Amino acid sequence: MDIREVKYGDLPLLAVKVSPSRYLFSPSDAGRMVSWQITMADDSIRDIFFSEISQENSIGNVGGKVFFNVKSMPISGFQDLNVEDLDFEKSDNGRNFVIFTVKNIENLPYLPRISYKLFELHFHLELALTNEGTLPIYWKPAIHFFVNLPWTEIPLGKHIAKGLAKKRLSIGDDMAVISSVKSSEKTSLELLNDGAIGFSKLRDNKIWVGTSNEEEGLSFIFGKKTQKSVCVLRKTETNDKIEVAFLSDLPTEDGSTVANLQNYIPVLPQKTETFSVEISAY
């Protein structure tokens, strides 16, 4: 594994090569994976994930991104923080591992860790939260990927999502569930023309997204906690590529789950909770 620091304008990035894959990270932005590229057998470069970096060096849609919201209860009442509020740094790297942790913040009762285990054609992403305080804390984790699909001239409508789930959801622009039906094993991505689609009550630990002939695509293999989440697919606004997200829950039409603490995952004192997924290009 070859690791080196690079820059995009004034934006410091971390480039990691595990041939034929090249991974690019933004350490300070919660360890975001800016891109994942694979050098193909004919020496062409395939961009698996994409990002949108503005001239001001700010990153919009970004290849692989973690989200979380944490509610803790200090003496003054609930403290509410998002991952974007925290400053991260690369804390360690070992054999095939790159790990990012939040910089020391006084009186922060929890320690987030974002770790990647990188291989030639797949990687494992884990978001972990350790409660270092004396009271329970509550978090809502999520992992998003901006996928440069399709990679060929086959239109997106000729692609499918394949996986076993009890429900297929129709989701509005505000990420609220509009309706649900019984899910089939294969779902045409033509449905994305009508809005986002989701899968809940997953019966397997794998969702595959790719061409309808199943010759080319990506596998998303869930960890224990992620399997209980909701998988959401939607088109990105700017380029008709797709976003694949794993969320701990979704709001209903009236948005009632947003403020409901029951929809957060409890992390007990001196315990660690993890949220993870493995992505494979074969």
C-alpha positions as CSV (number, residue, x, y, z in Angstrom):
1,M,0.0,0.0,0.0
2,D,1.5,3.3,-1.2
3,I,0.4,6.4,0.8
4,R,1.3,10.0,0.0
5,E,0.0,13.5,0.6
6,V,-1.2,15.4,-2.5
7,K,-3.0,18.7,-3.1
8,Y,-5.9,19.8,-5.2
9,G,-5.4,23.6,-5.3
10,D,-5.0,24.4,-1.7
11,L,-7.0,21.4,-0.5
12,P,-4.7,18.8,1.2
13,L,-5.6,15.2,0.2
14,L,-4.3,11.7,0.9
15,A,-3.7,9.4,-2.0
16,V,-3.5,5.6,-1.3
17,K,-2.6,3.1,-4.0
18,V,-3.4,-0.6,-3.8
19,S,-2.9,-1.4,-7.4
20,P,-5.0,-1.5,-9.6
21,S,-7.1,0.8,-7.3
22,R,-6.3,4.3,-6.3
23,Y,-8.2,5.9,-3.4
24,L,-8.2,9.6,-2.6
25,F,-9.3,11.0,0.8
26,S,-9.8,14.4,2.5
27,P,-8.6,13.8,6.0
28,S,-10.0,17.0,7.7
29,D,-13.5,16.4,6.2
30,A,-14.3,13.5,8.4
31,G,-12.0,11.2,6.3
32,R,-14.2,11.5,3.2
33,M,-13.3,9.3,0.3
34,V,-13.0,11.8,-2.5
35,S,-12.6,9.2,-5.3
36,W,-12.0,5.6,-6.1
37,Q,-10.4,4.8,-9.4
38,I,-9.4,1.4,-11.0
39,T,-6.9,1.0,-13.8
40,M,-8.5,-1.6,-16.1
41,A,-6.7,-4.3,-18.1
42,D,-6.5,-2.0,-21.2
43,D,-4.9,0.7,-19.1
44,S,-8.1,2.9,-19.1
45,I,-9.1,4.5,-15.8
46,R,-12.6,3.8,-14.4
47,D,-13.9,6.3,-11.9
48,I,-16.0,4.2,-9.5
49,F,-16.9,7.1,-7.2
50,F,-17.0,10.8,-8.1
51,S,-16.8,14.1,-6.3
52,E,-17.7,17.7,-7.1
53,I,-14.9,20.1,-6.1
54,S,-15.6,23.7,-6.6
55,Q,-13.1,26.4,-7.5
56,E,-13.1,27.4,-3.9
57,N,-11.8,23.9,-3.0
58,S,-15.0,22.9,-1.2
59,I,-16.3,19.4,-1.8
60,G,-19.9,18.9,-2.7
61,N,-21.2,15.4,-3.5
62,V,-18.3,13.3,-2.5
63,G,-17.3,9.7,-3.4
64,G,-17.7,8.1,0.1
65,K,-19.0,10.1,3.0
66,V,-20.2,9.4,6.5
67,F,-22.8,11.3,8.4
68,F,-23.9,11.1,12.0
69,N,-25.8,13.1,14.5
70,V,-25.1,12.6,18.2
71,K,-27.2,13.6,21.1
72,S,-25.5,13.5,24.5
73,M,-26.8,14.8,27.9
74,P,-24.4,17.0,29.8
75,I,-25.6,19.0,32.8
76,S,-27.0,21.8,30.6
77,G,-29.3,19.4,28.7
78,F,-29.0,17.7,25.3
79,Q,-25.9,18.5,23.2
80,D,-26.5,18.0,19.5
81,L,-23.6,17.6,17.1
82,N,-23.1,16.5,13.6
83,V,-20.0,15.0,12.1
84,E,-19.5,18.1,10.0
85,D,-19.0,20.1,13.2
86,L,-15.9,18.1,14.1
87,D,-12.3,18.4,12.9
88,F,-10.7,15.1,11.9
89,E,-7.1,13.9,11.3
90,K,-5.4,10.8,10.1
91,S,-4.5,9.0,13.3
92,D,-3.0,5.7,12.1
93,N,-2.4,3.5,9.2
94,G,-1.2,-0.1,9.1
95,R,-1.4,-3.0,6.7
96,N,-4.2,-1.9,4.3
97,F,-5.7,0.3,7.0
98,V,-6.3,4.1,7.0
99,I,-7.9,5.5,10.1
100,F,-9.3,8.9,10.9
101,T,-10.2,10.2,14.3
102,V,-11.6,13.5,15.6
103,K,-9.0,15.8,17.1
104,N,-9.1,16.3,20.8
105,I,-12.0,18.5,21.9
106,E,-12.4,19.4,25.6
107,N,-15.3,17.7,27.3
108,L,-16.4,15.7,24.2
109,P,-18.0,12.6,25.7
110,Y,-17.6,10.4,22.6
111,L,-14.8,9.5,20.2
112,P,-15.7,8.9,16.5
113,R,-13.4,6.8,14.3
114,I,-13.7,6.3,10.6
115,S,-11.6,3.4,9.2
116,Y,-11.0,2.0,5.8
117,K,-9.5,-1.3,5.0
118,L,-8.3,-1.1,1.3
119,F,-7.8,-3.8,-1.2
120,E,-7.2,-4.2,-4.9
121,L,-10.9,-4.3,-6.0
122,H,-12.8,-3.7,-2.8
123,F,-12.7,-1.9,0.5
124,H,-14.4,-2.0,3.9
125,L,-15.6,1.2,5.6
126,E,-16.5,1.3,9.3
127,L,-17.9,4.2,11.3
128,A,-17.4,3.6,15.0
129,L,-18.5,5.7,18.0
130,T,-17.1,5.1,21.5
131,N,-18.9,6.5,24.6
132,E,-16.2,7.8,26.9
133,G,-18.7,9.4,29.2
134,T,-20.8,8.3,32.2
135,L,-24.2,8.7,30.5
136,P,-25.8,7.0,27.5
137,I,-25.5,8.9,24.2
138,Y,-27.6,8.5,21.1
139,W,-26.5,8.6,17.5
140,K,-28.0,8.3,13.9
141,P,-25.2,7.1,11.6
142,A,-25.4,7.0,7.8
143,I,-22.9,6.2,4.9
144,H,-23.4,7.7,1.4
145,F,-21.6,6.8,-1.9
146,F,-21.8,8.8,-5.1
147,V,-21.3,6.2,-7.8
148,N,-20.2,7.0,-11.3
149,L,-22.7,4.6,-12.8
150,P,-23.2,3.8,-15.7
151,W,-19.6,3.3,-16.8
152,T,-20.6,2.2,-20.3
153,E,-23.1,3.4,-23.0
154,I,-25.8,1.3,-21.5
155,P,-28.4,3.8,-20.1
156,L,-29.1,3.9,-16.4
157,G,-32.6,2.6,-17.0
158,K,-31.1,-0.7,-18.2
159,H,-29.5,-1.2,-14.8
160,I,-31.0,-3.0,-11.7
161,A,-30.7,-3.2,-8.0
162,K,-30.6,-6.7,-6.8
163,G,-31.2,-7.8,-3.2
164,L,-33.6,-9.4,-0.8
165,A,-35.8,-7.0,1.2
166,K,-39.3,-7.1,2.6
167,K,-40.3,-3.6,1.4
168,R,-39.5,-1.3,-1.5
169,L,-40.0,2.3,-0.7
170,S,-40.9,5.4,-2.8
171,I,-39.1,8.4,-1.3
172,G,-39.7,12.1,-1.7
173,D,-37.1,14.9,-2.2
174,D,-37.1,15.5,1.6
175,M,-36.2,11.8,2.1
176,A,-39.6,11.1,3.6
177,V,-41.3,7.8,2.8
178,I,-44.3,8.4,0.4
179,S,-45.4,4.8,-0.1
180,S,-44.2,1.2,0.1
181,V,-44.8,-2.1,-1.7
182,K,-43.6,-5.6,-1.4
183,S,-40.0,-5.8,-2.8
184,S,-38.9,-8.1,-5.5
185,E,-35.4,-9.5,-5.8
186,K,-34.6,-7.3,-8.8
187,T,-35.7,-3.7,-9.2
188,S,-35.2,-1.7,-12.4
189,L,-33.4,1.6,-11.9
190,E,-35.9,3.0,-14.4
191,L,-37.9,3.8,-11.3
192,L,-35.4,6.4,-10.4
193,N,-37.0,8.7,-13.0
194,D,-39.9,8.9,-10.6
195,G,-37.8,9.7,-7.5
196,A,-35.7,7.9,-5.0
197,I,-36.3,4.3,-4.2
198,G,-35.4,2.5,-1.0
199,F,-35.3,-1.0,0.6
200,S,-36.2,-1.7,4.2
201,K,-36.2,-4.8,6.4
202,L,-33.3,-6.3,4.5
203,R,-33.3,-10.1,4.5
204,D,-29.8,-10.5,3.2
205,N,-26.6,-8.6,3.9
206,K,-26.0,-7.6,0.2
207,I,-27.3,-5.2,-2.3
208,W,-25.9,-5.4,-5.9
209,V,-26.3,-2.5,-8.4
210,G,-25.3,-2.9,-12.0
211,T,-26.3,-3.8,-15.5
212,S,-29.5,-5.9,-16.1
213,N,-27.4,-8.7,-17.5
214,E,-25.5,-8.7,-14.2
215,E,-22.1,-8.5,-15.9
216,E,-20.9,-5.2,-14.4
217,G,-21.7,-3.5,-11.1
218,L,-21.0,-3.0,-7.5
219,S,-21.7,-5.1,-4.4
220,F,-22.6,-3.4,-1.1
221,I,-22.2,-5.9,1.8
222,F,-23.5,-4.7,5.1
223,G,-22.2,-5.1,8.6
224,K,-24.4,-6.2,11.5
225,K,-25.7,-2.8,12.3
226,T,-26.0,-1.6,8.7
227,Q,-28.2,-4.5,7.7
228,K,-30.9,-3.2,10.0
229,S,-30.8,0.2,8.2
230,V,-32.5,1.5,5.1
231,C,-30.8,1.4,1.7
232,V,-31.7,4.4,-0.5
233,L,-30.9,4.9,-4.2
234,R,-31.5,8.2,-6.0
235,K,-30.2,10.2,-9.0
236,T,-27.8,13.0,-8.2
237,E,-29.1,16.4,-9.2
238,T,-26.3,17.5,-11.5
239,N,-25.2,14.6,-13.6
240,D,-27.7,11.7,-13.4
241,K,-25.3,9.4,-11.7
242,I,-26.5,7.6,-8.6
243,E,-26.2,8.0,-4.8
244,V,-26.4,4.9,-2.7
245,A,-27.0,5.6,1.0
246,F,-27.4,3.5,4.1
247,L,-29.4,5.3,6.8
248,S,-30.4,4.2,10.3
249,D,-34.0,5.3,9.6
250,L,-36.1,7.5,7.4
251,P,-38.8,10.1,8.3
252,T,-42.4,9.5,7.5
253,E,-44.4,12.0,5.5
254,D,-45.1,14.2,8.5
255,G,-41.4,14.1,9.5
256,S,-42.2,12.8,12.9
257,T,-39.1,10.7,13.3
258,V,-36.7,13.6,13.1
259,A,-37.1,14.7,16.7
260,N,-38.0,11.2,18.1
261,L,-35.1,9.9,20.2
262,Q,-36.4,6.4,19.8
263,N,-35.0,6.5,16.3
264,Y,-31.4,7.0,17.6
265,I,-29.1,4.1,18.4
266,P,-28.1,4.1,22.1
267,V,-24.4,3.9,22.9
268,L,-23.9,2.9,26.6
269,P,-21.0,4.3,28.7
270,Q,-17.6,2.8,27.9
271,K,-19.1,0.9,24.9
272,T,-18.6,1.2,21.2
273,E,-21.1,0.9,18.4
274,T,-20.2,0.4,14.7
275,F,-21.9,1.0,11.4
276,S,-20.1,-0.6,8.4
277,V,-20.3,-1.7,4.8
278,E,-18.0,-3.4,2.3
279,I,-18.0,-2.3,-1.4
280,S,-16.7,-4.6,-4.1
281,A,-16.2,-3.9,-7.8
282,Y,-16.4,-7.6,-8.8
